Amino acid sequence: MNDDEGSDLYTLDMTTFVWNIAKANGSFMPESRDEHTAVKDGNKMYIFGGFELGIRMNSTISFDFSTHEWADHPATGELPPPRAGHSACIHEGKMYIFGGKDEDNSKMKDFWSFDIEKGTWEKLECNMQSIVSRSGHSAVVQGDNMIIFAGIHEITKELDDMACYNFTTKQWTHMFKTVGDRQ
């Protein structure tokens, strides 16, 4: 990344537990970001959204660990609104993002997929009535499911619920709800 303080990319060798700076090649060097997501697919890491120079972003960049080159991924069609504090995961060649906070710090609960090969975003319309808007949550893929956990709904309402999106049925289900919401 740039020579600005805090913009270096570090890698952790999982066998020696030693951190190293990943020196980048090429002419494209992104600005540093925070409150973004970073997901790995093969030899590449994809970064979406977050703050860049204090501005919320909705762009996608990648870092190729084999060539040490950064790339910008301009997308066609409708893009997700700029956001920070969202979650992301990769499943079968697509990056999925959920929630976050918008320009007004309002929590979001929209759900999008980015086809990495085609460079296209799609807003996913599915049964999300029981899912609460949030930021600062986590997401993982387990089998054919994206699982989101916890986060913040309002400044005074931290969540401890878990919801699951099934990629085959394209349906959300609550695995358990926030303690205060259980009946």
BATI-777662 format. One record per residue (C-alpha): x, y, z; residue in three letters. Coordinates in steps of 0.25 Angstrom, whole numbers, plus 5000, padded with zeros to 4 digits. Layout:
XYZala ...
This chain:
500050005000met 500450145001asn 501650195009asp 500650265019asp 500750215034glu 499850095036gly 499650055021ser 500649945020asp 500049805017leu 500549695027tyr 500549545025thr 500649445037leu 501449315034asp 500549215041met 501649115043thr 502649215049thr 501649315054phe 502549425049val 501949555043trp 502549605030asn 502249725021ile 501649685008ala 502449774998lys 501549814986ala 501849804971asn 501149884960gly 500750024958ser 499350024966phe 499450044980met 498250064988pro 498050165000glu 497950105014ser 496550065019arg 495850035032asp 494549975035glu 494649895022his 494549745020thr 495649655014ala 495349515009val 496249415003lys 495949334990asp 497049244985gly 498349334984asn 497549464985lys 497049554996met 495749634993tyr 495549765000ile 494149835000phe 493649965006gly 494150035019gly 494750165020phe 495750225011glu 496350365015leu 495050375024gly 494050345013ile 493250225012arg 493550135000met 492750034992asn 493949994983ser 494649854982thr 496149834981ile 496949714982ser 498349674986phe 498949554978asp 499849474988phe 500649404977ser 500949534969thr 500949634980his 500049724972glu 498849804975trp 497749824966ala 496449904965asp 495149834962his 494249934955pro 492849874955ala 491649884945thr 490249904948gly 489649954962glu 490649954973leu 490349944988pro 490350074995pro 491650115002pro 491850055016arg 492750015027ala 492649915038gly 491949815029his 492249665028ser 492749585016ala 493049445012cys 493349364999ile 492549244994his 492749184980glu 493349304973gly 492449404979lys 492749504990met 491549534999tyr 491349655008ile 490349675018phe 489949805026gly 490849905032gly 490650055034lys 490350165023asp 490750305022glu 489850345033asp 490350235042asn 488950165041ser 489050015042lys 488749935029met 488249795026lys 488349795011asp 489049665005phe 489849674992trp 490749574984ser 491949614975phe 492249514964asp 493749524964ile 493949474950glu 492849554943lys 493049684952gly 491549694955thr 490849724967trp 489449674970glu 488549714982lys 487949594988leu 486449604991glu 486049495001cys 485249465014asn 486049565023met 484849605032gln 485349545044ser 486849595042ile 487249715050val 488049825043ser 489449835049arg 490949865048ser 492149815054gly 491749665053his 492449545048ser 492149455037ala 492649315033val 492349205022val 492049065027gln 491748975016gly 490649035008asp 490249145019asn 490649285022met 490549305037ile 490549445043ile 490749465058phe 490449585067ala 490849725064gly 490249855068ile 488749905065his 488750035072glu 489850105081ile 489150045093thr 488649905087lys 489749805085glu 489349675078leu 489649535082asp 488849465071asp 489149375060met 488549365046ala 488849265035cys 488649285020tyr 488649165012asn 489249184998phe 488449064992thr 487049104997thr 487349254997lys 486649265011gln 487049335024trp 486749265037thr 487049305051his 487849205059met 487549275072phe 487149415075lys 487749525084thr 487449495099val 486549615101gly 485749565089asp 485549425093arg 484149375097gln 
